[in-house]
Amino acid sequence: MKAIHRCIVLGRRHLTPRTVRLTISGPSLIGLRPHPAQDIEVLLTTAPGSRVKRRYTIRHARPQDGQWDVDAVLHANGGPGSTWAAHAEPGSPVEVVGPRGKLQLRPADGHLFVGDEASLPAIAALTEALSSDQDTTAVIETDSGADRLPVAAGRVRWLERSGRPPGDPESLLTAVERELRARRYGQVYVLAEARVTRVVRELVHGAGVRPECVFAKGYWTADARPAVAPGTPA
Ligand SMILES: Cc1cc2nc3c(=O)[nH]c(=O)nc-3n(C[C@H](O)[C@H](O)[C@H](O)COP(=O)(O)OP(=O)(O)OC[C@H]3O[C@@H](n4cnc5c(N)ncnc54)[C@H](O)[C@@H]3O)c2cc1C
């Protein structure tokens, strides 16, 4: 089992109205050098007292100071992770496990990143880690333009939901299909809601990108809405 880092929240600030940067710090983080877009599990206790884990990307690490930044999105009906991010004050304790995660940049002719608010920190970290002569495109869907953060890709296609609920694959599918027709990508990373990730990955495979050149990971799961039986009042 991986070691638990006992940290404190050192700082917090809003990057956008819905995204909070939390800096955590702890002696056991000193000297650790995570790969770009590796993540932590934040160990949380819910109000009824259950222990849960939520994953957040290590956006920056300062190994000499034992500090990591995570950029957490505050969701309208979010759970323990969102609640922690909304209320964690400087000085409060937090336990985390990491760095973890298998995502690694691989050399390729053309990198395509596909994601949403939750994977924006990972896509920002990954595109920064690629040298500027690499051909990179990011296709990112957010609720609105207010959710955007800087991404170091050569081309960034921002999509807005404009009121549609998150977790609907349609506009990402259309945009990714267009990208795949426009140029060749040697490596594709799909980091989005679980079902969206699945259908975009299928599209990418169908367009001829070899499976070993596609890294696809569901970053979160949209509510599975219970089917309403016929005749049942909604
Ligand atoms: C490797 C990895 C790295 C990640 N890095 C980050 C990161 O850096 N920043 C970040 O903000 N998130 C990140 N995520 C996503 C984050 O872990 C999930 O969004 C998580 O579900 C949030 O937990 P929660 O307790 O707030 O909500 P949950 O208890 O999981 O869910 C409660 C409700 O909130 C909804 N919800 C949860 N997440 C989202 C979402 N992203 N968009 C819309 N609705 C949502 C659910 O559908 C559900 O209705 C990462 C996930 C993974 C796997």
The ligand as a MOL file (V3000), in Angstrom:
LIG
                    3D

  0  0  0     0  0            999 V3000
M  V30 BEGIN CTAB
M  V30 COUNTS 53 58 0 0 0
M  V30 BEGIN ATOM
M  V30 1 C -6.6950 10.8450 -12.7140 0
M  V30 2 C -7.7450 11.8900 -12.3970 0
M  V30 3 C -7.3760 13.2210 -12.2150 0
M  V30 4 C -8.3480 14.1950 -11.9410 0
M  V30 5 N -7.9530 15.4980 -11.7900 0
M  V30 6 C -8.8790 16.4520 -11.4980 0
M  V30 7 C -8.4680 17.8120 -11.2940 0
M  V30 8 O -7.2900 18.1600 -11.3370 0
M  V30 9 N -9.4490 18.7330 -11.0320 0
M  V30 10 C -10.7770 18.3740 -10.9330 0
M  V30 11 O -11.6100 19.2510 -10.6650 0
M  V30 12 N -11.1740 17.1000 -11.1230 0
M  V30 13 C -10.2550 16.1330 -11.3840 0
M  V30 14 N -10.6490 14.8320 -11.5640 0
M  V30 15 C -12.0860 14.5260 -11.5240 0
M  V30 16 C -12.6290 14.3870 -10.1030 0
M  V30 17 O -11.9190 13.3660 -9.4220 0
M  V30 18 C -14.1290 14.0320 -10.2300 0
M  V30 19 O -14.8340 15.0880 -10.8530 0
M  V30 20 C -14.7700 13.6730 -8.9040 0
M  V30 21 O -15.9150 12.9100 -9.1990 0
M  V30 22 C -15.1950 14.8760 -8.0680 0
M  V30 23 O -15.6550 14.3690 -6.8430 0
M  V30 24 P -16.8790 14.9320 -6.0400 0
M  V30 25 O -16.7740 14.2870 -4.6900 0
M  V30 26 O -16.9650 16.4290 -6.1090 0
M  V30 27 O -18.1590 14.3720 -6.8040 0
M  V30 28 P -18.7550 12.8930 -6.8050 0
M  V30 29 O -19.1210 12.4640 -5.4080 0
M  V30 30 O -17.8330 11.9900 -7.5400 0
M  V30 31 O -20.0960 13.0840 -7.6370 0
M  V30 32 C -21.1740 13.8950 -7.1200 0
M  V30 33 C -21.9410 14.5360 -8.2610 0
M  V30 34 O -21.0800 15.4690 -8.9390 0
M  V30 35 C -21.0530 15.1730 -10.3310 0
M  V30 36 N -19.6920 15.4230 -10.8400 0
M  V30 37 C -18.5390 14.9000 -10.3770 0
M  V30 38 N -17.5060 15.3020 -11.1220 0
M  V30 39 C -18.0310 16.0990 -12.0890 0
M  V30 40 C -17.4610 16.7980 -13.1750 0
M  V30 41 N -16.1370 16.7590 -13.4360 0
M  V30 42 N -18.2950 17.5420 -13.9630 0
M  V30 43 C -19.6190 17.5810 -13.7270 0
M  V30 44 N -20.2180 16.9210 -12.7090 0
M  V30 45 C -19.4270 16.1900 -11.8990 0
M  V30 46 C -21.3870 13.6780 -10.4110 0
M  V30 47 O -21.9180 13.3250 -11.6630 0
M  V30 48 C -22.4090 13.5250 -9.3140 0
M  V30 49 O -23.6760 13.9560 -9.7660 0
M  V30 50 C -9.7030 13.8240 -11.8290 0
M  V30 51 C -10.0630 12.4790 -11.9800 0
M  V30 52 C -9.1140 11.5300 -12.2670 0
M  V30 53 C -9.5320 10.0860 -12.4570 0
M  V30 END ATOM
M  V30 BEGIN BOND
M  V30 1 1 1 2
M  V30 2 1 2 3
M  V30 3 2 2 52
M  V30 4 2 3 4
M  V30 5 1 4 5
M  V30 6 1 4 50
M  V30 7 2 5 6
M  V30 8 1 6 7
M  V30 9 1 6 13
M  V30 10 2 7 8
M  V30 11 1 7 9
M  V30 12 1 9 10
M  V30 13 2 10 11
M  V30 14 1 10 12
M  V30 15 2 12 13
M  V30 16 1 13 14
M  V30 17 1 14 15
M  V30 18 1 14 50
M  V30 19 1 15 16
M  V30 20 1 16 17
M  V30 21 1 16 18
M  V30 22 1 18 19
M  V30 23 1 18 20
M  V30 24 1 20 21
M  V30 25 1 20 22
M  V30 26 1 22 23
M  V30 27 1 23 24
M  V30 28 2 24 25
M  V30 29 1 24 26
M  V30 30 1 24 27
M  V30 31 1 27 28
M  V30 32 2 28 29
M  V30 33 1 28 30
M  V30 34 1 28 31
M  V30 35 1 31 32
M  V30 36 1 32 33
M  V30 37 1 33 34
M  V30 38 1 33 48
M  V30 39 1 34 35
M  V30 40 1 35 36
M  V30 41 1 35 46
M  V30 42 1 36 37
M  V30 43 1 36 45
M  V30 44 2 37 38
M  V30 45 1 38 39
M  V30 46 1 39 40
M  V30 47 2 39 45
M  V30 48 1 40 41
M  V30 49 2 40 42
M  V30 50 1 42 43
M  V30 51 2 43 44
M  V30 52 1 44 45
M  V30 53 1 46 47
M  V30 54 1 46 48
M  V30 55 1 48 49
M  V30 56 2 50 51
M  V30 57 1 51 52
M  V30 58 1 52 53
M  V30 END BOND
M  V30 END CTAB
M  END
